[in-house]
């Protein structure tokens, strides 16, 4: 009996020693240095080696519909936005990943206002640094890694078959960018064990003319009037939709709960109005569905919102086509920029004839669901321009033989969205832009 007990004790000590060695190996590992976000782009078209390659994560944004304000801002300077994803994976000595940490950095380019663009980019870099170091609701890379190590050590000591991978991912996409306003929606998703993770929005708005950050106090000569108009619209819509009653049934005061939605850091400009984001999961309808955002249309803010922040007045019409660089005569196409999506890909032009707006190059997801209203969902966004007129984007990309993987979208003067998918024409190898009428992809 004593021999058996001694053998058991010996095995426990060996197991504990191994677990401690694993933990010490992780803790003693040198952390990589904090990444430095790239500098903003120059005013000249960017050489291929210097073009930021975007890998933005899928994110949600309000759908665009045509606004109907009484007035509008001038078209103003063209705004170009590049996005780049930074991702770091931290592994345990056994090769398993214990933390995935990522974030997307937008970089703004305004050729006619480089100082304003630099002011905006500096503030965007600060937001990255706060996310990396940890601020507010963001845990930061170091604390997340410390927690992931503790979790791994616990699981190793127990010998349990439990997921040991933590993650933190933050995406960023523009919801409106023109000569007056640039707005970004950040979406953060953190998983530190359990059945589900934690999620949250953050919004930031900038004045395209000065580069200064916009607040609810600075978008009107009557800040109290703007806030009252926003709250009044939310309450009226909540009463009509039944949300007002649902909030009351959750033992909350509906007026106070809706007024609390109007706060700094949780609003942004879109093409159709001002979108407001309640704390994630804070407001739910009668079916328990969380409200992700509310949109107050611009015409409900007429007279209180500064006219220069009203949507841009648009004119003109246009279209876009894809042409291989080798098929274009020298000097016949004006290239305004160059984007590398696939370094080993081929060169082509996305040529715009006339004028189009909100030009976006992105990857996408295809939903093979007939009942779905939207089968094509934007994923990784690479490049955005507020408008293009009789010019082209030079693009380095691999065009697949089967399923397209690149979406080119734009809106027209009436704010109607048009989407196309870069494809190859059968055996002859020609390229073209397929529209949304295609019945199958691939």
C-alpha positions as CSV (number, residue, x, y, z in Angstrom):
1,X,0.0,0.0,0.0
2,X,2.8,2.4,0.9
3,X,4.6,1.6,-2.4
4,X,1.4,2.3,-4.4
5,X,0.9,5.6,-2.6
6,X,4.6,6.6,-3.1
7,X,4.3,5.8,-6.9
8,X,1.1,7.9,-7.2
9,X,2.8,10.8,-5.4
10,X,5.8,10.6,-7.7
11,X,3.7,10.7,-10.8
12,X,1.8,13.8,-9.6
13,X,5.1,15.6,-8.9
14,X,6.4,14.8,-12.4
15,X,3.1,16.0,-14.0
16,X,3.2,19.2,-12.0
17,X,6.9,19.8,-12.9
18,X,6.1,19.4,-16.6
19,X,3.2,21.8,-16.4
20,X,5.4,24.4,-14.6
21,X,8.1,24.1,-17.3
22,X,5.5,24.7,-20.0
23,X,4.1,27.8,-18.2
24,X,7.6,29.1,-17.5
25,X,8.5,28.7,-21.2
26,X,5.5,30.8,-22.2
27,X,6.1,33.5,-19.6
28,X,9.8,33.8,-20.4
29,X,9.1,34.2,-24.1
30,X,10.0,37.7,-25.4
31,X,6.9,39.5,-26.6
32,X,7.2,41.0,-30.1
33,X,7.5,44.8,-30.2
34,X,4.3,46.9,-30.5
35,X,3.7,47.4,-34.2
36,X,4.0,50.9,-35.7
37,X,1.0,51.8,-37.9
38,X,2.1,52.9,-41.4
39,X,2.4,56.6,-42.3
40,X,-0.3,58.1,-44.5
41,X,0.0,57.9,-48.2
42,X,1.7,60.5,-50.4
43,X,-0.3,62.7,-52.7
44,X,1.2,60.9,-55.8
45,X,-0.1,57.5,-56.9
46,X,1.6,55.0,-54.6
47,X,4.2,52.6,-56.0
48,X,3.3,48.9,-55.9
49,X,5.8,48.1,-53.1
50,X,4.4,50.8,-50.9
51,X,0.6,50.4,-51.4
52,X,-1.1,49.3,-48.2
53,X,-2.7,45.9,-48.7
54,X,-6.0,45.8,-46.7
55,X,-7.3,42.7,-44.9
56,X,-10.3,44.1,-43.0
57,X,-12.5,41.7,-41.2
58,X,-16.2,41.3,-42.1
59,X,-18.2,44.0,-40.3
60,X,-21.7,45.3,-40.3
61,X,-22.7,48.8,-41.5
62,X,-26.0,50.5,-42.0
63,X,-27.5,50.0,-45.5
64,X,-27.4,53.0,-47.7
65,X,-30.6,54.6,-49.0
66,X,-31.1,58.0,-50.7
67,X,-31.4,60.9,-48.2
68,X,-33.7,63.7,-48.8
69,X,-32.3,66.8,-47.0
70,X,-33.3,70.3,-47.7
71,X,-29.7,71.2,-48.4
72,X,-26.3,69.6,-48.9
73,X,-22.6,70.1,-48.8
74,X,-20.3,70.6,-51.8
75,X,-18.7,67.5,-53.3
76,X,-15.4,68.9,-52.1
77,X,-12.0,67.1,-52.1
78,X,-11.7,63.5,-53.0
79,X,-11.1,61.2,-50.0
80,X,-9.2,57.9,-50.4
81,X,-9.0,55.3,-47.6
82,X,-6.6,52.4,-47.4
83,X,-7.1,49.7,-44.8
84,X,-4.5,47.3,-43.5
85,X,-4.9,44.4,-41.0
86,X,-2.2,43.6,-38.4
87,X,-2.4,40.1,-36.8
88,X,-0.3,38.4,-34.2
89,X,-0.6,34.8,-33.0
90,X,1.0,33.6,-29.7
91,X,1.7,29.9,-29.4
92,X,2.3,27.6,-26.5
93,X,5.4,25.4,-26.5
94,X,3.3,22.5,-27.8
95,X,2.5,24.5,-30.9
96,X,-1.1,25.3,-30.0
97,X,-2.2,28.9,-30.4
98,X,-3.3,30.5,-27.2
99,X,-4.0,34.1,-28.4
100,X,-4.9,35.6,-31.7
101,X,-4.7,39.5,-31.6
102,X,-5.6,41.6,-34.6
103,X,-6.8,45.1,-35.6
104,X,-7.5,47.0,-38.8
105,X,-5.8,50.4,-39.4
106,X,-7.4,52.9,-41.8
107,X,-5.2,55.4,-43.5
108,X,-6.8,58.5,-45.0
109,X,-5.5,60.4,-48.1
110,X,-6.8,63.8,-49.1
111,X,-4.6,65.2,-51.9
112,X,-5.8,68.7,-51.6
113,X,-5.7,68.8,-47.8
114,X,-2.7,66.7,-46.7
115,X,-2.5,68.5,-43.3
116,X,-6.1,67.5,-42.5
117,X,-5.4,63.9,-43.6
118,X,-2.3,63.8,-41.4
119,X,-4.3,65.1,-38.4
120,X,-6.9,62.3,-38.9
121,X,-4.3,59.6,-39.4
122,X,-2.5,60.7,-36.2
123,X,-5.7,60.2,-34.3
124,X,-6.4,56.9,-35.9
125,X,-2.9,55.7,-34.9
126,X,-3.6,56.8,-31.3
127,X,-6.8,54.6,-31.4
128,X,-4.6,51.7,-32.4
129,X,-2.2,52.3,-29.6
130,X,-5.0,52.4,-27.1
131,X,-6.4,49.1,-28.4
132,X,-3.0,47.5,-28.2
133,X,-2.0,48.8,-24.7
134,X,-5.5,48.5,-23.3
135,X,-7.9,51.4,-22.5
136,X,-11.5,51.6,-21.5
137,X,-13.2,48.4,-22.5
138,X,-10.2,47.1,-24.4
139,X,-8.1,44.7,-22.4
140,X,-4.9,45.2,-24.4
141,X,-2.5,42.7,-25.8
142,X,-0.4,42.2,-22.7
143,X,-3.3,41.5,-20.3
144,X,-5.0,39.2,-22.8
145,X,-1.8,37.2,-23.2
146,X,-1.3,37.0,-19.4
147,X,-4.9,35.7,-19.1
148,X,-4.3,33.3,-22.0
149,X,-1.2,32.0,-20.3
150,X,-3.0,31.5,-17.0
151,X,-5.8,29.7,-18.8
152,X,-3.4,27.4,-20.6
153,X,-1.5,26.6,-17.3
154,X,-4.8,25.7,-15.6
155,X,-5.9,23.5,-18.4
156,X,-2.5,21.9,-18.6
157,X,-2.4,21.2,-14.9
158,X,-5.9,19.7,-15.0
159,X,-5.3,17.7,-18.2
160,X,-8.7,18.9,-19.3
161,X,-9.9,18.9,-22.9
162,X,-10.9,22.6,-23.0
163,X,-10.4,25.2,-25.6
164,X,-7.3,27.3,-24.7
165,X,-7.4,29.8,-27.5
166,X,-8.3,33.4,-26.7
167,X,-8.8,36.1,-29.3
168,X,-9.3,39.8,-29.8
169,X,-10.2,41.2,-33.2
170,X,-11.1,44.8,-34.1
171,X,-12.3,45.9,-37.5
172,X,-12.7,49.4,-39.0
173,X,-14.8,50.6,-41.9
174,X,-15.9,54.0,-43.1
175,X,-19.6,54.7,-43.2
176,X,-19.3,58.1,-44.9
177,X,-16.3,59.8,-46.4
178,X,-16.4,62.9,-48.5
179,X,-15.2,66.5,-48.6
180,X,-17.1,67.3,-45.4
181,X,-17.1,64.3,-43.1
182,X,-15.1,61.1,-42.6
183,X,-16.8,58.6,-40.2
184,X,-15.4,55.2,-39.0
185,X,-17.2,52.4,-37.3
186,X,-15.0,50.1,-35.2
187,X,-16.3,46.7,-34.1
188,X,-14.4,44.7,-31.4
189,X,-15.0,41.0,-30.6
190,X,-13.1,39.4,-27.7
191,X,-13.2,35.7,-26.7
192,X,-11.7,34.6,-23.4
193,X,-13.5,31.3,-22.9
194,X,-17.0,30.3,-22.3
195,X,-20.0,29.9,-24.6
196,X,-19.6,33.2,-26.4
197,X,-17.4,36.3,-26.5
198,X,-18.0,40.0,-25.9
199,X,-18.7,42.5,-28.6
200,X,-18.9,46.3,-28.9
201,X,-19.0,49.2,-31.3
202,X,-16.9,52.4,-31.2
203,X,-17.6,55.3,-33.6
204,X,-15.4,58.3,-34.5
205,X,-16.1,61.2,-36.9
206,X,-13.7,63.8,-38.4
207,X,-14.1,67.1,-40.2
208,X,-12.5,66.5,-43.7
209,X,-11.6,70.2,-43.9
210,X,-9.7,70.6,-40.7
211,X,-9.0,67.0,-39.7
212,X,-10.4,67.7,-36.2
213,X,-12.5,65.1,-34.4
214,X,-16.2,65.9,-34.4
215,X,-18.5,65.7,-31.4
216,X,-22.2,66.3,-30.9
217,X,-21.3,69.7,-29.6
218,X,-19.4,70.7,-32.7
219,X,-21.8,69.7,-35.5
220,X,-24.3,72.4,-34.8
221,X,-24.6,76.0,-33.5
222,X,-27.4,74.5,-31.3
223,X,-25.9,71.3,-29.8
224,X,-28.9,70.9,-27.4
225,X,-31.3,71.1,-30.4
226,X,-29.4,68.3,-32.2
227,X,-29.5,66.1,-29.2
228,X,-33.2,66.8,-28.6
229,X,-34.0,66.1,-32.3
230,X,-32.1,62.8,-32.1
231,X,-33.9,61.7,-29.0
232,X,-37.3,62.8,-30.2
233,X,-36.9,60.8,-33.4
234,X,-35.8,57.7,-31.5
235,X,-38.7,57.9,-29.1
236,X,-41.2,58.3,-32.0
237,X,-39.8,55.4,-33.9
238,X,-39.7,53.2,-30.8
239,X,-43.4,53.9,-30.1
240,X,-44.3,53.0,-33.7
241,X,-42.2,49.8,-33.9
242,X,-43.2,48.5,-30.5
243,X,-39.7,48.8,-29.0
244,X,-40.9,51.4,-26.5
245,X,-43.3,48.9,-25.1
246,X,-40.7,46.1,-25.1
247,X,-38.2,48.4,-23.1
248,X,-40.9,49.1,-20.5
249,X,-41.6,45.4,-20.2
250,X,-38.0,44.9,-19.3
251,X,-38.6,47.2,-16.3
252,X,-36.7,50.1,-17.8
253,X,-37.9,53.7,-18.4
254,X,-38.1,53.9,-22.2
255,X,-37.5,57.6,-22.5
256,X,-34.3,57.4,-20.3
257,X,-33.1,54.3,-22.1
258,X,-33.5,55.9,-25.5
259,X,-32.0,59.2,-24.4
260,X,-28.9,57.3,-23.2
261,X,-28.3,56.1,-26.7
262,X,-27.3,59.6,-27.7
263,X,-23.8,59.8,-26.4
264,X,-20.3,60.4,-27.6
265,X,-18.4,57.5,-29.1
266,X,-21.6,55.8,-30.2
267,X,-22.8,57.9,-33.2
268,X,-21.6,58.4,-36.7
269,X,-22.5,59.9,-40.1
270,X,-23.8,57.6,-42.8
271,X,-25.1,58.3,-46.3
272,X,-28.7,58.3,-45.0
273,X,-28.4,60.0,-41.6
274,X,-26.8,59.8,-38.2
275,X,-26.5,56.3,-36.9
276,X,-26.6,55.7,-33.1
277,X,-25.3,52.5,-31.4
278,X,-26.6,51.5,-28.0
279,X,-24.4,49.4,-25.8
280,X,-24.3,45.9,-27.4
281,X,-27.4,43.9,-26.2
282,X,-28.7,46.8,-24.1
283,X,-32.0,47.2,-26.0
284,X,-34.0,44.3,-27.3
285,X,-37.4,44.0,-29.0
286,X,-40.2,41.7,-28.0
287,X,-38.5,38.7,-29.6
288,X,-35.3,39.3,-27.7
289,X,-33.3,40.5,-30.8
290,X,-30.7,43.2,-29.9
291,X,-30.8,46.5,-31.6
292,X,-27.5,47.0,-33.3
293,X,-28.1,50.6,-34.4
294,X,-30.7,53.3,-35.1
295,X,-30.6,55.8,-38.0
296,X,-32.0,59.3,-37.8
297,X,-32.5,60.6,-41.3
298,X,-31.0,63.9,-42.3
299,X,-34.4,65.5,-43.1
300,X,-35.3,65.0,-39.4
301,X,-32.2,67.1,-38.5
302,X,-32.9,69.9,-41.0
303,X,-32.5,73.3,-39.3
304,X,-30.4,72.0,-36.4
305,X,-27.5,70.1,-38.1
306,X,-24.9,72.4,-39.7
307,X,-25.6,72.5,-43.4
308,X,-22.1,71.5,-44.3
309,X,-22.6,68.1,-42.7
310,X,-25.6,67.3,-44.7
311,X,-25.0,64.7,-47.4
312,X,-23.1,65.8,-50.5
313,X,-25.0,67.1,-53.5
314,X,-24.3,64.7,-56.3
315,X,-24.5,65.1,-60.1
316,X,-23.5,63.0,-63.1
317,X,-23.6,59.4,-64.1
318,X,-21.0,56.7,-64.9
319,X,-19.9,53.1,-65.0
320,X,-16.8,51.0,-64.4
321,X,-15.1,48.4,-66.5
322,X,-12.1,46.0,-66.1
323,X,-9.3,46.1,-68.7
324,X,-6.0,44.3,-68.7
325,X,-3.0,46.6,-68.7
326,X,-1.6,44.9,-71.7
327,X,-4.7,45.7,-73.7
328,X,-4.5,49.5,-73.1
329,X,-2.6,51.9,-75.4
330,X,-0.1,54.1,-73.6
331,X,-1.5,57.4,-72.5
332,X,-5.2,56.5,-73.1
333,X,-6.0,55.8,-69.5
334,X,-5.5,58.2,-66.5
335,X,-4.5,56.2,-63.5
336,X,-5.2,58.0,-60.2
337,X,-3.8,55.3,-57.8
338,X,-2.4,51.7,-57.7
339,X,-3.5,49.0,-55.4
340,X,-1.8,45.6,-54.8
341,X,-4.2,42.9,-53.6
342,X,-2.1,40.0,-54.8
343,X,1.6,40.7,-55.2
344,X,2.0,37.9,-57.6
345,X,-1.1,38.8,-59.6
346,X,-1.6,40.5,-63.0
347,X,-2.0,44.2,-63.7
348,X,-5.3,45.6,-64.9
349,X,-7.3,48.8,-64.8
350,X,-10.7,49.5,-63.1
351,X,-11.6,52.2,-65.6
352,X,-14.4,54.7,-64.7
353,X,-16.3,56.4,-67.5
354,X,-18.2,59.4,-66.2
355,X,-18.6,60.0,-62.5
356,X,-19.4,57.4,-59.7
357,X,-19.2,57.7,-55.9
358,X,-18.2,55.5,-52.9
359,X,-16.0,53.3,-55.1
360,X,-14.9,50.3,-53.0
361,X,-12.7,47.3,-53.7
362,X,-13.2,44.5,-51.3
363,X,-13.5,40.7,-50.8
364,X,-16.9,39.3,-50.1
365,X,-18.9,36.3,-48.8
366,X,-21.5,34.5,-50.9
367,X,-24.6,33.3,-49.2
368,X,-26.2,30.5,-51.1
369,X,-29.6,31.1,-49.6
370,X,-32.5,31.9,-52.0
371,X,-34.5,33.5,-49.2
372,X,-31.6,35.9,-48.4
373,X,-32.2,39.5,-49.5
374,X,-28.5,40.0,-49.9
375,X,-26.4,37.1,-51.2
376,X,-23.2,39.1,-51.4
377,X,-21.8,40.4,-48.1
378,X,-18.7,42.6,-48.0
379,X,-15.8,41.1,-46.2
380,X,-12.2,42.4,-46.4
381,X,-12.1,46.0,-47.6
382,X,-9.0,47.0,-49.5
383,X,-9.6,50.5,-51.0
384,X,-12.2,53.3,-51.0
385,X,-12.6,56.6,-53.0
386,X,-15.3,59.1,-52.3
387,X,-15.7,59.6,-56.1
388,X,-14.0,59.0,-59.4
389,X,-14.4,60.9,-62.7
390,X,-13.0,59.6,-66.0
391,X,-10.0,57.9,-64.4
392,X,-8.8,54.5,-63.4
393,X,-7.4,52.5,-60.5
394,X,-4.5,50.3,-61.5
395,X,-4.9,47.0,-59.7
396,X,-2.5,44.1,-59.2
397,X,-4.7,41.1,-58.5
398,X,-5.1,37.4,-59.2
399,X,-8.2,36.7,-61.2
400,X,-9.5,33.1,-60.3
401,X,-10.8,30.8,-63.0
402,X,-13.7,29.8,-60.9
403,X,-15.4,31.6,-58.0
404,X,-14.7,35.4,-58.0
405,X,-13.2,36.7,-54.8
406,X,-13.1,40.5,-55.4
407,X,-16.1,42.8,-55.4
408,X,-16.1,46.3,-56.9
409,X,-19.0,48.5,-55.7
410,X,-20.1,52.1,-56.1
411,X,-23.1,54.3,-55.6
412,X,-24.6,56.6,-58.2
413,X,-25.9,60.2,-57.9
414,X,-29.1,58.8,-56.4
415,X,-27.2,56.8,-53.7
416,X,-28.2,53.5,-55.4
417,X,-25.5,50.8,-54.9
418,X,-24.1,48.9,-57.8
419,X,-21.9,45.8,-57.2
420,X,-19.8,43.8,-59.6
421,X,-17.5,40.8,-59.3
422,X,-14.2,40.4,-61.1
423,X,-14.4,37.3,-63.2
424,X,-12.7,35.5,-66.1
425,X,-14.5,34.8,-69.4
426,X,-14.3,31.0,-69.9
427,X,-11.6,29.6,-72.1
428,X,-10.5,32.8,-73.9
429,X,-9.2,34.2,-70.6
430,X,-10.8,37.6,-70.9
431,X,-11.8,39.5,-67.8
432,X,-15.1,41.2,-67.1
433,X,-17.2,42.5,-64.2
434,X,-20.2,40.2,-63.5
435,X,-23.2,41.9,-61.9
436,X,-25.5,40.7,-59.1
437,X,-27.9,38.9,-61.6
438,X,-25.6,35.9,-61.7
439,X,-27.4,32.9,-60.4
440,X,-24.3,31.0,-59.1
441,X,-20.8,32.0,-58.3
442,X,-18.2,29.7,-59.6
